[in-house]
Amino acid sequence: MQRINYIHTLFGRDILSVLIVGLAIYLTVRYQNERFPRNGFTRAFPVLVDLQVALGIIYWVFLLFYSPISSIYLGFPFILHPVLGILAAGLGHMAVSERMPLRQLGRWAPMASLGVMLILVLVNTFIPEWSRP
């Protein structure tokens, strides 16, 4: 279980932040006539975000059932971690979707949604540190 925690922490804090910034720049530069480029990078990004959220939920559920202090993981600061993770996954899917809700922003639509996602990811990386017993 420590390996899952390590992968979840490393991927969420370091790798996912760089991927979000890279994808935001790429989609903003490559935007053409209300269409987003559909290549391997834009198709793989939501899958990577889903993998990150799945690892986090697996680890969180494990801590709920097998930790001696499991009640703390249902408390206020730590309950936000899985909720914000699921919101970030939704934003990750919306950022590369053809039917994006922020479509009226034109070229800046992916930058706006991925910017909000980056803020969610960065805030979410500090919640486990704040809620440690």
KOLGU-686009 format. One record per residue: x, y, z of N, C-alpha, C, O in turn. Coordinates in steps of 0.1 Angstrom, whole numbers, plus 2048, in hexadecimal, padded with zeros to 3 digits. Example, Ala and Ser with C-alpha at 12.3 -4.5 7.8 and 13.67 -1.06 7.14 Angstrom:
{r {884; 7C7; 84E}; {87B; 7D3; 84E}; {884; 7DF; 84E}; {88E; 7DF; 855}}
{r {880; 7EA; 847}; {889; 7F5; 847}; {881; 800; 84F}; {886; 80B; 850}}
***
This chain:
{r {808; 7F4; 800}; {800; 800; 800}; {809; 80D; 800}; {805; 817; 7FB}}
{r {815; 80C; 806}; {81E; 817; 806}; {822; 81B; 7F7}; {824; 826; 7F4}}
{r {823; 811; 7EF}; {826; 813; 7E1}; {81B; 81B; 7DA}; {81E; 824; 7D2}}
{r {80F; 818; 7DD}; {804; 81F; 7D7}; {804; 82E; 7DC}; {802; 837; 7D4}}
{r {806; 82F; 7E8}; {807; 83D; 7EE}; {813; 845; 7E8}; {812; 850; 7E4}}
{r {81E; 83E; 7E6}; {82A; 845; 7E0}; {827; 849; 7D1}; {82A; 854; 7CD}}
{r {821; 840; 7CA}; {81E; 843; 7BC}; {814; 84E; 7BB}; {815; 857; 7B3}}
{r {809; 84D; 7C3}; {7FF; 857; 7C4}; {805; 865; 7C7}; {801; 86F; 7C1}}
{r {80E; 865; 7D1}; {814; 872; 7D5}; {81D; 878; 7CB}; {81C; 883; 7C8}}
{r {826; 86F; 7C5}; {82F; 874; 7BB}; {828; 879; 7AF}; {82B; 883; 7A9}}
{r {81E; 871; 7AA}; {817; 874; 79E}; {80F; 880; 7A0}; {80E; 889; 797}}
{r {808; 882; 7AB}; {7FF; 88D; 7AD}; {806; 89A; 7AF}; {802; 8A4; 7AA}}
{r {811; 899; 7B7}; {818; 8A6; 7BA}; {821; 8AA; 7AF}; {822; 8B6; 7AD}}
{r {828; 8A1; 7A9}; {833; 8A5; 7A0}; {82F; 8A4; 792}; {830; 8AD; 78A}}
{r {82B; 898; 78E}; {829; 895; 780}; {81C; 89B; 77A}; {81C; 8A2; 770}}
{r {811; 89A; 782}; {804; 89F; 77D}; {804; 8AE; 77B}; {7FE; 8B4; 772}}
{r {80B; 8B5; 784}; {80C; 8C4; 783}; {813; 8C8; 776}; {80E; 8D2; 770}}
{r {81E; 8C1; 773}; {825; 8C5; 766}; {81C; 8C1; 75A}; {81C; 8C9; 750}}
{r {815; 8B6; 75B}; {80D; 8B2; 750}; {801; 8BC; 74D}; {7FE; 8BF; 742}}
{r {7FC; 8C1; 758}; {7F1; 8CB; 757}; {7F6; 8D7; 750}; {7EF; 8DD; 747}}
{r {801; 8DC; 755}; {807; 8E9; 74F}; {80A; 8E6; 740}; {807; 8EF; 737}}
{r {810; 8DB; 73D}; {814; 8D8; 72F}; {808; 8D6; 726}; {808; 8DB; 71B}}
{r {7FD; 8D0; 72B}; {7F1; 8CE; 723}; {7EA; 8DC; 721}; {7E5; 8DE; 716}}
{r {7EA; 8E4; 72B}; {7E3; 8F1; 72A}; {7EA; 8F9; 71F}; {7E4; 900; 717}}
{r {7F8; 8F9; 71F}; {7FF; 901; 715}; {7FD; 8FB; 707}; {7FA; 902; 6FE}}
{r {7FD; 8EE; 707}; {7FC; 8E7; 6FA}; {7EE; 8EA; 6F4}; {7ED; 8ED; 6E8}}
{r {7E3; 8E8; 6FC}; {7D6; 8EA; 6F6}; {7D3; 8F9; 6F3}; {7CB; 8FC; 6EA}}
{r {7D9; 902; 6FA}; {7D7; 910; 6F7}; {7DE; 914; 6EA}; {7D9; 91C; 6E2}}
{r {7EA; 90E; 6E8}; {7F1; 912; 6DC}; {7EB; 90B; 6D0}; {7EA; 911; 6C5}}
{r {7E7; 8FE; 6D1}; {7E2; 8F6; 6C6}; {7D3; 8F8; 6C3}; {7CD; 8F1; 6BB}}
{r {7CC; 901; 6CA}; {7BE; 903; 6C8}; {7BB; 908; 6BA}; {7C1; 912; 6B6}}
{r {7B1; 902; 6B4}; {7AE; 906; 6A6}; {79E; 905; 6A4}; {799; 8FA; 6A5}}
{r {798; 910; 6A1}; {78A; 910; 69D}; {781; 907; 6A6}; {77B; 8FE; 6A0}}
{r {781; 90A; 6B3}; {778; 902; 6BC}; {77B; 8F3; 6BD}; {772; 8EC; 6C1}}
{r {787; 8EF; 6B8}; {78A; 8E1; 6B9}; {797; 8DF; 6C1}; {7A0; 8E7; 6C0}}
{r {797; 8D5; 6C9}; {7A4; 8D1; 6D0}; {7AB; 8C6; 6C9}; {7A4; 8BD; 6C3}}
{r {7B8; 8C6; 6C9}; {7BF; 8BB; 6C3}; {7BC; 8AE; 6CB}; {7BD; 8AE; 6D7}}
{r {7B9; 8A3; 6C3}; {7B7; 896; 6CA}; {7C3; 88D; 6C6}; {7C2; 886; 6BC}}
{r {7CD; 88D; 6CF}; {7D8; 884; 6CC}; {7DA; 87C; 6D9}; {7D2; 87C; 6E2}}
{r {7E5; 875; 6DA}; {7E8; 86C; 6E5}; {7E9; 874; 6F2}; {7E5; 86E; 6FC}}
{r {7EE; 880; 6F2}; {7F0; 887; 6FE}; {7E3; 88C; 704}; {7E0; 88A; 710}}
{r {7DA; 891; 6FC}; {7CD; 895; 701}; {7C4; 889; 704}; {7BB; 88B; 70C}}
{r {7C6; 87E; 6FE}; {7BE; 872; 701}; {7C3; 86B; 70E}; {7BB; 866; 715}}
{r {7D0; 86C; 710}; {7D6; 865; 71C}; {7D4; 86D; 729}; {7D4; 867; 734}}
{r {7D3; 87A; 728}; {7D3; 883; 734}; {7C7; 87F; 73D}; {7CA; 87D; 749}}
{r {7BB; 87E; 738}; {7B0; 87B; 742}; {7B2; 86D; 748}; {7AE; 86B; 754}}
{r {7B8; 864; 741}; {7BA; 856; 746}; {7C5; 857; 751}; {7C3; 850; 75C}}
{r {7CF; 85F; 750}; {7D9; 861; 75A}; {7D3; 867; 767}; {7D6; 863; 772}}
{r {7CA; 871; 765}; {7C4; 877; 770}; {7BB; 86D; 777}; {7BA; 86D; 783}}
{r {7B3; 865; 76F}; {7AB; 85B; 775}; {7B3; 851; 77D}; {7AF; 84C; 788}}
{r {7BF; 84D; 778}; {7C8; 844; 77F}; {7CC; 84A; 78C}; {7CC; 843; 797}}
{r {7CF; 857; 78C}; {7D4; 85D; 798}; {7C8; 85D; 7A3}; {7CB; 85B; 7AF}}
{r {7BC; 861; 79E}; {7B1; 861; 7A8}; {7AE; 853; 7AD}; {7AB; 851; 7B9}}
{r {7AF; 849; 7A4}; {7AC; 83B; 7A8}; {7B6; 837; 7B3}; {7B2; 830; 7BD}}
{r {7C3; 83A; 7B1}; {7CD; 836; 7BB}; {7CA; 83D; 7C8}; {7CB; 837; 7D3}}
{r {7C6; 849; 7C7}; {7C3; 851; 7D4}; {7B7; 84B; 7DB}; {7B7; 84A; 7E7}}
{r {7AD; 848; 7D4}; {7A1; 842; 7DA}; {7A4; 834; 7E0}; {79F; 831; 7EB}}
{r {7AC; 82C; 7D9}; {7AF; 81F; 7DE}; {7B7; 821; 7EB}; {7B4; 81A; 7F5}}
{r {7C1; 82A; 7EC}; {7C8; 82C; 7F8}; {7C0; 832; 803}; {7C1; 82E; 80F}}
{r {7B7; 83B; 800}; {7AE; 841; 80A}; {7A5; 836; 810}; {7A3; 836; 81C}}
{r {79F; 82E; 807}; {796; 823; 80D}; {79E; 819; 815}; {799; 815; 820}}
{r {7AA; 816; 811}; {7B3; 80E; 819}; {7B5; 814; 827}; {7B4; 80D; 831}}
{r {7B8; 821; 827}; {7BA; 827; 834}; {7AD; 828; 83D}; {7AE; 827; 849}}
{r {7A2; 829; 836}; {795; 829; 83E}; {793; 81B; 845}; {78E; 81B; 850}}
{r {797; 810; 83F}; {794; 803; 845}; {7A0; 7FE; 84D}; {79D; 7F6; 856}}
{r {7AC; 801; 84A}; {7B7; 7FB; 850}; {7C0; 804; 859}; {7C9; 7FF; 85F}}
{r {7BC; 810; 85A}; {7C4; 819; 862}; {7BF; 819; 870}; {7B2; 819; 872}}
{r {7C7; 81A; 87B}; {7C2; 81A; 888}; {7BB; 828; 88B}; {7B3; 829; 895}}
{r {7BE; 832; 883}; {7B8; 83F; 885}; {7AF; 842; 879}; {7B0; 84E; 874}}
{r {7A7; 839; 875}; {79F; 83A; 869}; {795; 846; 86A}; {791; 84B; 85F}}
{r {791; 84A; 875}; {787; 854; 876}; {78C; 862; 872}; {784; 86A; 86E}}
{r {799; 864; 872}; {79F; 870; 86E}; {79E; 872; 85F}; {79D; 87E; 85A}}
{r {79D; 867; 857}; {79C; 868; 848}; {78E; 86C; 844}; {78C; 86F; 838}}
{r {784; 86C; 84D}; {777; 871; 84A}; {775; 87F; 84F}; {76A; 884; 84E}}
{r {77F; 885; 856}; {77E; 892; 85B}; {77F; 89D; 851}; {781; 89A; 845}}
{r {77E; 8A9; 855}; {77D; 8B4; 84C}; {789; 8B6; 842}; {786; 8B5; 836}}
{r {795; 8B8; 847}; {79F; 8BB; 83C}; {7A1; 8AF; 833}; {7A3; 8B1; 827}}
{r {7A1; 8A3; 838}; {7A5; 898; 82F}; {79A; 893; 826}; {79D; 88D; 81C}}
{r {78D; 895; 82A}; {782; 891; 821}; {782; 899; 814}; {77D; 895; 80A}}
{r {788; 8A5; 814}; {789; 8AD; 808}; {792; 8A7; 7FE}; {791; 8AA; 7F2}}
{r {79C; 89F; 802}; {7A6; 89A; 7F8}; {79F; 891; 7ED}; {7A2; 894; 7E2}}
{r {797; 887; 7F1}; {791; 880; 7E6}; {786; 888; 7DE}; {784; 886; 7D2}}
{r {77F; 891; 7E5}; {775; 899; 7DE}; {77C; 8A2; 7D4}; {777; 8A3; 7C8}}
{r {787; 8A9; 7D8}; {78E; 8B1; 7CE}; {794; 8A9; 7C3}; {795; 8AE; 7B8}}
{r {799; 89D; 7C6}; {79E; 894; 7BC}; {794; 891; 7B1}; {797; 891; 7A5}}
{r {788; 88E; 7B5}; {77D; 88B; 7AC}; {77A; 897; 7A3}; {777; 896; 797}}
{r {779; 8A3; 7AA}; {777; 8AF; 7A2}; {782; 8B2; 798}; {77F; 8B6; 78D}}
{r {78E; 8AF; 79C}; {799; 8B1; 793}; {799; 8A8; 787}; {79C; 8AB; 77C}}
{r {794; 89C; 78A}; {793; 892; 77F}; {788; 897; 775}; {789; 895; 769}}
{r {77D; 89C; 77A}; {772; 8A1; 771}; {778; 8AD; 769}; {774; 8AE; 75D}}
{r {77F; 8B6; 76F}; {785; 8C1; 768}; {78F; 8BC; 75D}; {790; 8C2; 752}}
{r {796; 8B1; 760}; {7A0; 8AC; 757}; {799; 8A6; 74A}; {79D; 8A8; 73F}}
{r {78D; 8A0; 74D}; {785; 89B; 741}; {77F; 8A7; 739}; {77F; 8A6; 72D}}
{r {77A; 8B1; 740}; {774; 8BC; 739}; {77E; 8C4; 732}; {77B; 8CA; 727}}
{r {78B; 8C4; 736}; {795; 8CD; 72F}; {798; 8C8; 721}; {79B; 8D0; 719}}
{r {797; 8BB; 71F}; {79A; 8B6; 712}; {78D; 8B1; 70A}; {78F; 8AA; 700}}
{r {782; 8B4; 70F}; {775; 8B0; 709}; {771; 8B9; 6FE}; {774; 8C5; 6FE}}
{r {76B; 8B3; 6F4}; {766; 8BC; 6E9}; {75A; 8C4; 6ED}; {758; 8CF; 6E8}}
{r {753; 8C0; 6F7}; {747; 8C7; 6FC}; {74A; 8CE; 70A}; {743; 8CC; 713}}
{r {755; 8D5; 70A}; {759; 8DC; 716}; {750; 8E7; 71A}; {74B; 8EF; 711}}
{r {74C; 8E8; 727}; {743; 8F3; 72B}; {749; 901; 72A}; {741; 90A; 728}}
{r {756; 902; 72A}; {75C; 90F; 728}; {75F; 913; 71A}; {768; 91B; 717}}
{r {758; 90D; 711}; {75B; 90F; 702}; {75B; 91E; 6FE}; {762; 922; 6F5}}
{r {752; 926; 704}; {751; 934; 700}; {75E; 93C; 702}; {75F; 947; 6FD}}
{r {767; 936; 70A}; {774; 93D; 70C}; {77E; 93B; 701}; {788; 942; 700}}
{r {77A; 933; 6F7}; {782; 931; 6EB}; {78F; 92A; 6EE}; {790; 920; 6F5}}
{r {79A; 931; 6EA}; {7A8; 92C; 6EB}; {7AB; 92A; 6FA}; {7B3; 921; 6FD}}
{r {7A6; 932; 703}; {7AA; 931; 711}; {7A1; 928; 719}; {7A4; 926; 725}}
{r {798; 920; 713}; {790; 917; 71B}; {798; 90C; 721}; {796; 909; 72D}}
{r {7A2; 905; 71A}; {7A9; 8FB; 721}; {7B3; 901; 72B}; {7B5; 8FA; 736}}
{r {7B8; 90D; 729}; {7C0; 913; 733}; {7B9; 916; 740}; {7BE; 914; 74B}}
{r {7AC; 91A; 73F}; {7A4; 91D; 74A}; {7A1; 911; 752}; {7A2; 910; 75E}}
{r {79C; 906; 74B}; {798; 8FA; 753}; {7A4; 8F3; 758}; {7A3; 8EE; 764}}
{r {7AF; 8F3; 751}; {7BB; 8EC; 757}; {7C2; 8F5; 761}; {7C8; 8EF; 76A}}
{r {7C0; 902; 761}; {7C5; 90A; 76C}; {7BE; 907; 779}; {7C4; 907; 783}}
{r {7B0; 906; 778}; {7A9; 902; 784}; {7AD; 8F4; 789}; {7AE; 8F2; 795}}
{r {7AF; 8EB; 77F}; {7B3; 8DE; 783}; {7C1; 8DE; 78A}; {7C3; 8D7; 794}}
{r {7CA; 8E6; 785}; {7D7; 8E7; 78B}; {7D6; 8EC; 799}; {7DD; 8E8; 7A2}}
{r {7CD; 8F6; 79C}; {7CB; 8FB; 7A9}; {7C6; 8F0; 7B2}; {7CA; 8EF; 7BE}}
{r {7BC; 8E9; 7AD}; {7B6; 8DE; 7B5}; {7C1; 8D3; 7B8}; {7C2; 8CE; 7C4}}
{r {7C9; 8D0; 7AF}; {7D4; 8C6; 7B1}; {7DE; 8CB; 7BB}; {7E2; 8C3; 7C4}}
{r {7E2; 8D7; 7BA}; {7EC; 8DD; 7C3}; {7E7; 8DE; 7D1}; {7EE; 8DB; 7DB}}
{r {7DA; 8E2; 7D3}; {7D4; 8E3; 7E0}; {7D2; 8D5; 7E6}; {7D4; 8D3; 7F2}}
{r {7CF; 8CC; 7DD}; {7CC; 8BE; 7E1}; {7D9; 8B7; 7E6}; {7D8; 8AE; 7EE}}
{r {7E4; 8BB; 7E1}; {7F1; 8B5; 7E6}; {7F4; 8B9; 7F4}; {7FC; 8B1; 7FB}}
{r {7EF; 8C4; 7F9}; {7F3; 8C8; 806}; {7E9; 8C3; 811}; {7EC; 8C4; 81D}}
{r {7DD; 8BF; 80D}; {7D3; 8BA; 817}; {7D8; 8AF; 81F}; {7D6; 8AF; 82B}}
{r {7DE; 8A4; 819}; {7E4; 89A; 822}; {7EE; 89F; 82C}; {7EF; 89A; 837}}
{r {7F6; 8A9; 829}; {800; 8AF; 832}; {7F9; 8B6; 83D}; {7FD; 8B6; 849}}
{r {7EE; 8BE; 83A}; {7E7; 8C5; 844}; {7E0; 8BD; 84E}; {7DE; 8C0; 85A}}
{r {7DB; 8B1; 849}; {7D2; 8A9; 852}; {7DA; 89D; 859}; {7D3; 895; 85E}}
{r {7E7; 89D; 858}; {7EE; 893; 85F}; {7EC; 894; 86E}; {7ED; 89E; 874}}
{r {7EA; 888; 874}; {7E9; 888; 883}; {7F6; 88A; 88A}; {7F6; 88B; 896}}
***
